[in-house]
Amino acid sequence: MAEHVASKGRIVVSSIVAGEALYYRETPGGVKKEIRVGDDASKNLVEILEADLQSIPAITAKFANWFVDNLHPGEIELLALLAAAPADELSFCSSDGAAISAAAMLGFLGKVHVSGNTAQAQGARTTDGGKAHASPEAPSFS
């Protein structure tokens, strides 16, 4: 998967997602395909970035607690990375409604690419039972 997406542009994965992503499915209900973010990073197919510790509370403080509870920690980290990045350096690719809403509320709607082909939409799972997310610089991919 990373090879295909990397051909479309730079791929940035939050450190939280990198530590949790396990697999994805190319089609709903299809065969599980293992995600090896560390291997992809060692091949320079993806970059693993960690948000500055002060940037996480700066993002969560902008939302009500009940809304923050609907965001995966990896999504919050990606939003913090978006906030810290120069204007057109990163985009956020997701199909998660709460994450997309949060990005819009933070003024990042122009940086959001809604995709039914993200790992999350394909039935990805993580070690904590959450969903995997990616943040490529390139526009939404298929």
Chimera marker file (.cmm) of the C-alpha trace (Angstrom):
<marker_set name="trace">
<marker id="1" x="0.000" y="0.000" z="0.000" r="1" g="1" b="0" radius="0.5"/>
<marker id="2" x="2.727" y="2.491" z="0.932" r="1" g="1" b="0" radius="0.5"/>
<marker id="3" x="4.466" y="2.087" z="-2.423" r="1" g="1" b="0" radius="0.5"/>
<marker id="4" x="1.252" y="3.030" z="-4.279" r="1" g="1" b="0" radius="0.5"/>
<marker id="5" x="0.504" y="6.007" z="-2.049" r="1" g="1" b="0" radius="0.5"/>
<marker id="6" x="4.134" y="7.173" z="-1.940" r="1" g="1" b="0" radius="0.5"/>
<marker id="7" x="4.066" y="7.512" z="-5.712" r="1" g="1" b="0" radius="0.5"/>
<marker id="8" x="1.404" y="10.208" z="-5.235" r="1" g="1" b="0" radius="0.5"/>
<marker id="9" x="3.482" y="12.355" z="-2.849" r="1" g="1" b="0" radius="0.5"/>
<marker id="10" x="5.022" y="12.603" z="0.598" r="1" g="1" b="0" radius="0.5"/>
<marker id="11" x="3.332" y="10.481" z="3.283" r="1" g="1" b="0" radius="0.5"/>
<marker id="12" x="3.445" y="11.598" z="6.905" r="1" g="1" b="0" radius="0.5"/>
<marker id="13" x="2.194" y="9.356" z="9.691" r="1" g="1" b="0" radius="0.5"/>
<marker id="14" x="1.856" y="10.504" z="13.289" r="1" g="1" b="0" radius="0.5"/>
<marker id="15" x="4.003" y="8.674" z="15.821" r="1" g="1" b="0" radius="0.5"/>
<marker id="16" x="0.860" y="7.483" z="17.611" r="1" g="1" b="0" radius="0.5"/>
<marker id="17" x="-0.633" y="5.964" z="14.465" r="1" g="1" b="0" radius="0.5"/>
<marker id="18" x="2.730" y="4.466" z="13.501" r="1" g="1" b="0" radius="0.5"/>
<marker id="19" x="2.809" y="2.590" z="16.793" r="1" g="1" b="0" radius="0.5"/>
<marker id="20" x="-0.748" y="1.276" z="16.477" r="1" g="1" b="0" radius="0.5"/>
<marker id="21" x="-1.560" y="0.514" z="12.829" r="1" g="1" b="0" radius="0.5"/>
<marker id="22" x="-1.865" y="-3.243" z="12.238" r="1" g="1" b="0" radius="0.5"/>
<marker id="23" x="-3.689" y="-3.898" z="8.963" r="1" g="1" b="0" radius="0.5"/>
<marker id="24" x="-6.016" y="-2.611" z="6.262" r="1" g="1" b="0" radius="0.5"/>
<marker id="25" x="-8.378" y="-4.114" z="3.712" r="1" g="1" b="0" radius="0.5"/>
<marker id="26" x="-8.383" y="-3.098" z="0.046" r="1" g="1" b="0" radius="0.5"/>
<marker id="27" x="-12.122" y="-3.752" z="-0.069" r="1" g="1" b="0" radius="0.5"/>
<marker id="28" x="-14.602" y="-3.880" z="2.829" r="1" g="1" b="0" radius="0.5"/>
<marker id="29" x="-14.629" y="-7.432" z="4.153" r="1" g="1" b="0" radius="0.5"/>
<marker id="30" x="-11.600" y="-8.300" z="1.991" r="1" g="1" b="0" radius="0.5"/>
<marker id="31" x="-8.384" y="-9.979" z="2.984" r="1" g="1" b="0" radius="0.5"/>
<marker id="32" x="-6.408" y="-8.298" z="5.755" r="1" g="1" b="0" radius="0.5"/>
<marker id="33" x="-3.120" y="-6.792" z="4.576" r="1" g="1" b="0" radius="0.5"/>
<marker id="34" x="-0.548" y="-6.086" z="7.240" r="1" g="1" b="0" radius="0.5"/>
<marker id="35" x="0.633" y="-2.506" z="7.733" r="1" g="1" b="0" radius="0.5"/>
<marker id="36" x="4.299" y="-2.182" z="8.626" r="1" g="1" b="0" radius="0.5"/>
<marker id="37" x="4.821" y="1.518" z="9.145" r="1" g="1" b="0" radius="0.5"/>
<marker id="38" x="8.297" y="1.021" z="10.607" r="1" g="1" b="0" radius="0.5"/>
<marker id="39" x="9.393" y="-0.987" z="7.560" r="1" g="1" b="0" radius="0.5"/>
<marker id="40" x="7.904" y="1.633" z="5.238" r="1" g="1" b="0" radius="0.5"/>
<marker id="41" x="9.724" y="4.375" z="7.160" r="1" g="1" b="0" radius="0.5"/>
<marker id="42" x="13.042" y="2.530" z="6.875" r="1" g="1" b="0" radius="0.5"/>
<marker id="43" x="12.480" y="2.367" z="3.076" r="1" g="1" b="0" radius="0.5"/>
<marker id="44" x="11.743" y="6.139" z="3.045" r="1" g="1" b="0" radius="0.5"/>
<marker id="45" x="8.180" y="5.474" z="1.846" r="1" g="1" b="0" radius="0.5"/>
<marker id="46" x="6.668" y="7.260" z="4.853" r="1" g="1" b="0" radius="0.5"/>
<marker id="47" x="7.850" y="9.782" z="7.435" r="1" g="1" b="0" radius="0.5"/>
<marker id="48" x="6.917" y="9.314" z="11.074" r="1" g="1" b="0" radius="0.5"/>
<marker id="49" x="6.472" y="12.679" z="12.801" r="1" g="1" b="0" radius="0.5"/>
<marker id="50" x="5.853" y="13.426" z="16.439" r="1" g="1" b="0" radius="0.5"/>
<marker id="51" x="3.950" y="16.520" z="17.482" r="1" g="1" b="0" radius="0.5"/>
<marker id="52" x="5.473" y="18.933" z="19.981" r="1" g="1" b="0" radius="0.5"/>
<marker id="53" x="4.158" y="18.144" z="23.492" r="1" g="1" b="0" radius="0.5"/>
<marker id="54" x="2.746" y="21.664" z="23.960" r="1" g="1" b="0" radius="0.5"/>
<marker id="55" x="0.823" y="21.479" z="20.687" r="1" g="1" b="0" radius="0.5"/>
<marker id="56" x="-1.476" y="18.629" z="21.801" r="1" g="1" b="0" radius="0.5"/>
<marker id="57" x="-3.165" y="20.555" z="24.656" r="1" g="1" b="0" radius="0.5"/>
<marker id="58" x="-3.270" y="23.639" z="22.426" r="1" g="1" b="0" radius="0.5"/>
<marker id="59" x="-5.408" y="21.656" z="19.956" r="1" g="1" b="0" radius="0.5"/>
<marker id="60" x="-7.643" y="19.887" z="22.499" r="1" g="1" b="0" radius="0.5"/>
<marker id="61" x="-8.293" y="23.155" z="24.373" r="1" g="1" b="0" radius="0.5"/>
<marker id="62" x="-10.160" y="24.438" z="21.317" r="1" g="1" b="0" radius="0.5"/>
<marker id="63" x="-12.893" y="21.790" z="21.679" r="1" g="1" b="0" radius="0.5"/>
<marker id="64" x="-15.397" y="20.675" z="24.288" r="1" g="1" b="0" radius="0.5"/>
<marker id="65" x="-14.356" y="17.558" z="26.226" r="1" g="1" b="0" radius="0.5"/>
<marker id="66" x="-17.170" y="15.480" z="24.717" r="1" g="1" b="0" radius="0.5"/>
<marker id="67" x="-15.861" y="16.292" z="21.230" r="1" g="1" b="0" radius="0.5"/>
<marker id="68" x="-12.239" y="15.502" z="22.115" r="1" g="1" b="0" radius="0.5"/>
<marker id="69" x="-13.471" y="12.115" z="23.388" r="1" g="1" b="0" radius="0.5"/>
<marker id="70" x="-14.564" y="11.350" z="19.796" r="1" g="1" b="0" radius="0.5"/>
<marker id="71" x="-11.083" y="11.968" z="18.396" r="1" g="1" b="0" radius="0.5"/>
<marker id="72" x="-8.427" y="9.270" z="18.295" r="1" g="1" b="0" radius="0.5"/>
<marker id="73" x="-5.118" y="10.383" z="19.877" r="1" g="1" b="0" radius="0.5"/>
<marker id="74" x="-3.460" y="9.881" z="16.473" r="1" g="1" b="0" radius="0.5"/>
<marker id="75" x="-5.969" y="12.274" z="14.903" r="1" g="1" b="0" radius="0.5"/>
<marker id="76" x="-5.225" y="14.880" z="17.559" r="1" g="1" b="0" radius="0.5"/>
<marker id="77" x="-1.513" y="14.495" z="16.896" r="1" g="1" b="0" radius="0.5"/>
<marker id="78" x="-2.098" y="14.879" z="13.138" r="1" g="1" b="0" radius="0.5"/>
<marker id="79" x="-4.128" y="18.052" z="13.764" r="1" g="1" b="0" radius="0.5"/>
<marker id="80" x="-1.250" y="19.395" z="15.870" r="1" g="1" b="0" radius="0.5"/>
<marker id="81" x="1.173" y="18.576" z="13.044" r="1" g="1" b="0" radius="0.5"/>
<marker id="82" x="-1.102" y="20.411" z="10.574" r="1" g="1" b="0" radius="0.5"/>
<marker id="83" x="-1.214" y="23.442" z="12.865" r="1" g="1" b="0" radius="0.5"/>
<marker id="84" x="2.578" y="23.546" z="13.099" r="1" g="1" b="0" radius="0.5"/>
<marker id="85" x="3.274" y="22.958" z="9.385" r="1" g="1" b="0" radius="0.5"/>
<marker id="86" x="3.793" y="25.778" z="6.882" r="1" g="1" b="0" radius="0.5"/>
<marker id="87" x="0.686" y="26.612" z="4.830" r="1" g="1" b="0" radius="0.5"/>
<marker id="88" x="0.815" y="24.009" z="2.054" r="1" g="1" b="0" radius="0.5"/>
<marker id="89" x="3.252" y="21.484" z="3.485" r="1" g="1" b="0" radius="0.5"/>
<marker id="90" x="0.761" y="18.858" z="4.731" r="1" g="1" b="0" radius="0.5"/>
<marker id="91" x="-2.748" y="17.665" z="3.956" r="1" g="1" b="0" radius="0.5"/>
<marker id="92" x="-4.937" y="15.420" z="6.059" r="1" g="1" b="0" radius="0.5"/>
<marker id="93" x="-6.510" y="12.386" z="4.391" r="1" g="1" b="0" radius="0.5"/>
<marker id="94" x="-9.289" y="10.716" z="6.362" r="1" g="1" b="0" radius="0.5"/>
<marker id="95" x="-12.833" y="9.490" z="6.191" r="1" g="1" b="0" radius="0.5"/>
<marker id="96" x="-13.457" y="9.917" z="9.930" r="1" g="1" b="0" radius="0.5"/>
<marker id="97" x="-16.249" y="12.435" z="10.482" r="1" g="1" b="0" radius="0.5"/>
<marker id="98" x="-15.022" y="13.742" z="13.840" r="1" g="1" b="0" radius="0.5"/>
<marker id="99" x="-11.477" y="14.274" z="12.559" r="1" g="1" b="0" radius="0.5"/>
<marker id="100" x="-12.720" y="16.052" z="9.433" r="1" g="1" b="0" radius="0.5"/>
<marker id="101" x="-15.032" y="18.244" z="11.536" r="1" g="1" b="0" radius="0.5"/>
<marker id="102" x="-12.167" y="19.100" z="13.896" r="1" g="1" b="0" radius="0.5"/>
<marker id="103" x="-9.933" y="20.040" z="10.966" r="1" g="1" b="0" radius="0.5"/>
<marker id="104" x="-12.694" y="22.268" z="9.564" r="1" g="1" b="0" radius="0.5"/>
<marker id="105" x="-13.268" y="23.951" z="12.944" r="1" g="1" b="0" radius="0.5"/>
<marker id="106" x="-9.541" y="24.678" z="13.150" r="1" g="1" b="0" radius="0.5"/>
<marker id="107" x="-9.614" y="26.317" z="9.720" r="1" g="1" b="0" radius="0.5"/>
<marker id="108" x="-7.874" y="23.428" z="7.932" r="1" g="1" b="0" radius="0.5"/>
<marker id="109" x="-10.734" y="22.451" z="5.634" r="1" g="1" b="0" radius="0.5"/>
<marker id="110" x="-8.612" y="23.327" z="2.598" r="1" g="1" b="0" radius="0.5"/>
<marker id="111" x="-6.023" y="20.823" z="3.831" r="1" g="1" b="0" radius="0.5"/>
<marker id="112" x="-8.518" y="17.954" z="4.214" r="1" g="1" b="0" radius="0.5"/>
<marker id="113" x="-8.961" y="15.260" z="1.593" r="1" g="1" b="0" radius="0.5"/>
<marker id="114" x="-11.924" y="13.006" z="2.293" r="1" g="1" b="0" radius="0.5"/>
<marker id="115" x="-11.249" y="9.568" z="0.949" r="1" g="1" b="0" radius="0.5"/>
<marker id="116" x="-13.129" y="6.303" z="0.966" r="1" g="1" b="0" radius="0.5"/>
<marker id="117" x="-9.811" y="4.642" z="0.188" r="1" g="1" b="0" radius="0.5"/>
<marker id="118" x="-7.989" y="5.542" z="3.376" r="1" g="1" b="0" radius="0.5"/>
<marker id="119" x="-6.808" y="2.672" z="5.528" r="1" g="1" b="0" radius="0.5"/>
<marker id="120" x="-9.496" y="3.605" z="8.028" r="1" g="1" b="0" radius="0.5"/>
<marker id="121" x="-12.312" y="3.287" z="5.502" r="1" g="1" b="0" radius="0.5"/>
<marker id="122" x="-10.962" y="-0.080" z="4.439" r="1" g="1" b="0" radius="0.5"/>
<marker id="123" x="-11.436" y="-1.595" z="7.891" r="1" g="1" b="0" radius="0.5"/>
<marker id="124" x="-8.023" y="-0.881" z="9.374" r="1" g="1" b="0" radius="0.5"/>
<marker id="125" x="-7.531" y="-1.687" z="13.015" r="1" g="1" b="0" radius="0.5"/>
<marker id="126" x="-4.956" y="-0.628" z="15.560" r="1" g="1" b="0" radius="0.5"/>
<marker id="127" x="-3.550" y="-2.134" z="18.735" r="1" g="1" b="0" radius="0.5"/>
<marker id="128" x="-6.033" y="-0.136" z="20.805" r="1" g="1" b="0" radius="0.5"/>
<marker id="129" x="-9.042" y="-1.120" z="18.695" r="1" g="1" b="0" radius="0.5"/>
<marker id="130" x="-9.131" y="2.321" z="17.040" r="1" g="1" b="0" radius="0.5"/>
<marker id="131" x="-8.639" y="3.232" z="13.409" r="1" g="1" b="0" radius="0.5"/>
<marker id="132" x="-5.554" y="3.959" z="11.346" r="1" g="1" b="0" radius="0.5"/>
<marker id="133" x="-5.095" y="7.340" z="9.687" r="1" g="1" b="0" radius="0.5"/>
<marker id="134" x="-2.683" y="8.817" z="7.200" r="1" g="1" b="0" radius="0.5"/>
<marker id="135" x="-1.720" y="12.335" z="6.277" r="1" g="1" b="0" radius="0.5"/>
<marker id="136" x="-0.226" y="12.582" z="2.801" r="1" g="1" b="0" radius="0.5"/>
<marker id="137" x="0.870" y="15.834" z="1.201" r="1" g="1" b="0" radius="0.5"/>
<marker id="138" x="-0.597" y="14.800" z="-2.136" r="1" g="1" b="0" radius="0.5"/>
<marker id="139" x="-4.312" y="15.030" z="-2.916" r="1" g="1" b="0" radius="0.5"/>
<marker id="140" x="-6.624" y="12.161" z="-2.096" r="1" g="1" b="0" radius="0.5"/>
<marker id="141" x="-5.571" y="8.959" z="-3.774" r="1" g="1" b="0" radius="0.5"/>
<marker id="142" x="-7.432" y="6.012" z="-5.264" r="1" g="1" b="0" radius="0.5"/>
<link id1="1" id2="2" r="1" g="1" b="0" radius="0.2"/>
<link id1="2" id2="3" r="1" g="1" b="0" radius="0.2"/>
<link id1="3" id2="4" r="1" g="1" b="0" radius="0.2"/>
<link id1="4" id2="5" r="1" g="1" b="0" radius="0.2"/>
<link id1="5" id2="6" r="1" g="1" b="0" radius="0.2"/>
<link id1="6" id2="7" r="1" g="1" b="0" radius="0.2"/>
<link id1="7" id2="8" r="1" g="1" b="0" radius="0.2"/>
<link id1="8" id2="9" r="1" g="1" b="0" radius="0.2"/>
<link id1="9" id2="10" r="1" g="1" b="0" radius="0.2"/>
<link id1="10" id2="11" r="1" g="1" b="0" radius="0.2"/>
<link id1="11" id2="12" r="1" g="1" b="0" radius="0.2"/>
<link id1="12" id2="13" r="1" g="1" b="0" radius="0.2"/>
<link id1="13" id2="14" r="1" g="1" b="0" radius="0.2"/>
<link id1="14" id2="15" r="1" g="1" b="0" radius="0.2"/>
<link id1="15" id2="16" r="1" g="1" b="0" radius="0.2"/>
<link id1="16" id2="17" r="1" g="1" b="0" radius="0.2"/>
<link id1="17" id2="18" r="1" g="1" b="0" radius="0.2"/>
<link id1="18" id2="19" r="1" g="1" b="0" radius="0.2"/>
<link id1="19" id2="20" r="1" g="1" b="0" radius="0.2"/>
<link id1="20" id2="21" r="1" g="1" b="0" radius="0.2"/>
<link id1="21" id2="22" r="1" g="1" b="0" radius="0.2"/>
<link id1="22" id2="23" r="1" g="1" b="0" radius="0.2"/>
<link id1="23" id2="24" r="1" g="1" b="0" radius="0.2"/>
<link id1="24" id2="25" r="1" g="1" b="0" radius="0.2"/>
<link id1="25" id2="26" r="1" g="1" b="0" radius="0.2"/>
<link id1="26" id2="27" r="1" g="1" b="0" radius="0.2"/>
<link id1="27" id2="28" r="1" g="1" b="0" radius="0.2"/>
<link id1="28" id2="29" r="1" g="1" b="0" radius="0.2"/>
<link id1="29" id2="30" r="1" g="1" b="0" radius="0.2"/>
<link id1="30" id2="31" r="1" g="1" b="0" radius="0.2"/>
<link id1="31" id2="32" r="1" g="1" b="0" radius="0.2"/>
<link id1="32" id2="33" r="1" g="1" b="0" radius="0.2"/>
<link id1="33" id2="34" r="1" g="1" b="0" radius="0.2"/>
<link id1="34" id2="35" r="1" g="1" b="0" radius="0.2"/>
<link id1="35" id2="36" r="1" g="1" b="0" radius="0.2"/>
<link id1="36" id2="37" r="1" g="1" b="0" radius="0.2"/>
<link id1="37" id2="38" r="1" g="1" b="0" radius="0.2"/>
<link id1="38" id2="39" r="1" g="1" b="0" radius="0.2"/>
<link id1="39" id2="40" r="1" g="1" b="0" radius="0.2"/>
<link id1="40" id2="41" r="1" g="1" b="0" radius="0.2"/>
<link id1="41" id2="42" r="1" g="1" b="0" radius="0.2"/>
<link id1="42" id2="43" r="1" g="1" b="0" radius="0.2"/>
<link id1="43" id2="44" r="1" g="1" b="0" radius="0.2"/>
<link id1="44" id2="45" r="1" g="1" b="0" radius="0.2"/>
<link id1="45" id2="46" r="1" g="1" b="0" radius="0.2"/>
<link id1="46" id2="47" r="1" g="1" b="0" radius="0.2"/>
<link id1="47" id2="48" r="1" g="1" b="0" radius="0.2"/>
<link id1="48" id2="49" r="1" g="1" b="0" radius="0.2"/>
<link id1="49" id2="50" r="1" g="1" b="0" radius="0.2"/>
<link id1="50" id2="51" r="1" g="1" b="0" radius="0.2"/>
<link id1="51" id2="52" r="1" g="1" b="0" radius="0.2"/>
<link id1="52" id2="53" r="1" g="1" b="0" radius="0.2"/>
<link id1="53" id2="54" r="1" g="1" b="0" radius="0.2"/>
<link id1="54" id2="55" r="1" g="1" b="0" radius="0.2"/>
<link id1="55" id2="56" r="1" g="1" b="0" radius="0.2"/>
<link id1="56" id2="57" r="1" g="1" b="0" radius="0.2"/>
<link id1="57" id2="58" r="1" g="1" b="0" radius="0.2"/>
<link id1="58" id2="59" r="1" g="1" b="0" radius="0.2"/>
<link id1="59" id2="60" r="1" g="1" b="0" radius="0.2"/>
<link id1="60" id2="61" r="1" g="1" b="0" radius="0.2"/>
<link id1="61" id2="62" r="1" g="1" b="0" radius="0.2"/>
<link id1="62" id2="63" r="1" g="1" b="0" radius="0.2"/>
<link id1="63" id2="64" r="1" g="1" b="0" radius="0.2"/>
<link id1="64" id2="65" r="1" g="1" b="0" radius="0.2"/>
<link id1="65" id2="66" r="1" g="1" b="0" radius="0.2"/>
<link id1="66" id2="67" r="1" g="1" b="0" radius="0.2"/>
<link id1="67" id2="68" r="1" g="1" b="0" radius="0.2"/>
<link id1="68" id2="69" r="1" g="1" b="0" radius="0.2"/>
<link id1="69" id2="70" r="1" g="1" b="0" radius="0.2"/>
<link id1="70" id2="71" r="1" g="1" b="0" radius="0.2"/>
<link id1="71" id2="72" r="1" g="1" b="0" radius="0.2"/>
<link id1="72" id2="73" r="1" g="1" b="0" radius="0.2"/>
<link id1="73" id2="74" r="1" g="1" b="0" radius="0.2"/>
<link id1="74" id2="75" r="1" g="1" b="0" radius="0.2"/>
<link id1="75" id2="76" r="1" g="1" b="0" radius="0.2"/>
<link id1="76" id2="77" r="1" g="1" b="0" radius="0.2"/>
<link id1="77" id2="78" r="1" g="1" b="0" radius="0.2"/>
<link id1="78" id2="79" r="1" g="1" b="0" radius="0.2"/>
<link id1="79" id2="80" r="1" g="1" b="0" radius="0.2"/>
<link id1="80" id2="81" r="1" g="1" b="0" radius="0.2"/>
<link id1="81" id2="82" r="1" g="1" b="0" radius="0.2"/>
<link id1="82" id2="83" r="1" g="1" b="0" radius="0.2"/>
<link id1="83" id2="84" r="1" g="1" b="0" radius="0.2"/>
<link id1="84" id2="85" r="1" g="1" b="0" radius="0.2"/>
<link id1="85" id2="86" r="1" g="1" b="0" radius="0.2"/>
<link id1="86" id2="87" r="1" g="1" b="0" radius="0.2"/>
<link id1="87" id2="88" r="1" g="1" b="0" radius="0.2"/>
<link id1="88" id2="89" r="1" g="1" b="0" radius="0.2"/>
<link id1="89" id2="90" r="1" g="1" b="0" radius="0.2"/>
<link id1="90" id2="91" r="1" g="1" b="0" radius="0.2"/>
<link id1="91" id2="92" r="1" g="1" b="0" radius="0.2"/>
<link id1="92" id2="93" r="1" g="1" b="0" radius="0.2"/>
<link id1="93" id2="94" r="1" g="1" b="0" radius="0.2"/>
<link id1="94" id2="95" r="1" g="1" b="0" radius="0.2"/>
<link id1="95" id2="96" r="1" g="1" b="0" radius="0.2"/>
<link id1="96" id2="97" r="1" g="1" b="0" radius="0.2"/>
<link id1="97" id2="98" r="1" g="1" b="0" radius="0.2"/>
<link id1="98" id2="99" r="1" g="1" b="0" radius="0.2"/>
<link id1="99" id2="100" r="1" g="1" b="0" radius="0.2"/>
<link id1="100" id2="101" r="1" g="1" b="0" radius="0.2"/>
<link id1="101" id2="102" r="1" g="1" b="0" radius="0.2"/>
<link id1="102" id2="103" r="1" g="1" b="0" radius="0.2"/>
<link id1="103" id2="104" r="1" g="1" b="0" radius="0.2"/>
<link id1="104" id2="105" r="1" g="1" b="0" radius="0.2"/>
<link id1="105" id2="106" r="1" g="1" b="0" radius="0.2"/>
<link id1="106" id2="107" r="1" g="1" b="0" radius="0.2"/>
<link id1="107" id2="108" r="1" g="1" b="0" radius="0.2"/>
<link id1="108" id2="109" r="1" g="1" b="0" radius="0.2"/>
<link id1="109" id2="110" r="1" g="1" b="0" radius="0.2"/>
<link id1="110" id2="111" r="1" g="1" b="0" radius="0.2"/>
<link id1="111" id2="112" r="1" g="1" b="0" radius="0.2"/>
<link id1="112" id2="113" r="1" g="1" b="0" radius="0.2"/>
<link id1="113" id2="114" r="1" g="1" b="0" radius="0.2"/>
<link id1="114" id2="115" r="1" g="1" b="0" radius="0.2"/>
<link id1="115" id2="116" r="1" g="1" b="0" radius="0.2"/>
<link id1="116" id2="117" r="1" g="1" b="0" radius="0.2"/>
<link id1="117" id2="118" r="1" g="1" b="0" radius="0.2"/>
<link id1="118" id2="119" r="1" g="1" b="0" radius="0.2"/>
<link id1="119" id2="120" r="1" g="1" b="0" radius="0.2"/>
<link id1="120" id2="121" r="1" g="1" b="0" radius="0.2"/>
<link id1="121" id2="122" r="1" g="1" b="0" radius="0.2"/>
<link id1="122" id2="123" r="1" g="1" b="0" radius="0.2"/>
<link id1="123" id2="124" r="1" g="1" b="0" radius="0.2"/>
<link id1="124" id2="125" r="1" g="1" b="0" radius="0.2"/>
<link id1="125" id2="126" r="1" g="1" b="0" radius="0.2"/>
<link id1="126" id2="127" r="1" g="1" b="0" radius="0.2"/>
<link id1="127" id2="128" r="1" g="1" b="0" radius="0.2"/>
<link id1="128" id2="129" r="1" g="1" b="0" radius="0.2"/>
<link id1="129" id2="130" r="1" g="1" b="0" radius="0.2"/>
<link id1="130" id2="131" r="1" g="1" b="0" radius="0.2"/>
<link id1="131" id2="132" r="1" g="1" b="0" radius="0.2"/>
<link id1="132" id2="133" r="1" g="1" b="0" radius="0.2"/>
<link id1="133" id2="134" r="1" g="1" b="0" radius="0.2"/>
<link id1="134" id2="135" r="1" g="1" b="0" radius="0.2"/>
<link id1="135" id2="136" r="1" g="1" b="0" radius="0.2"/>
<link id1="136" id2="137" r="1" g="1" b="0" radius="0.2"/>
<link id1="137" id2="138" r="1" g="1" b="0" radius="0.2"/>
<link id1="138" id2="139" r="1" g="1" b="0" radius="0.2"/>
<link id1="139" id2="140" r="1" g="1" b="0" radius="0.2"/>
<link id1="140" id2="141" r="1" g="1" b="0" radius="0.2"/>
<link id1="141" id2="142" r="1" g="1" b="0" radius="0.2"/>
</marker_set>
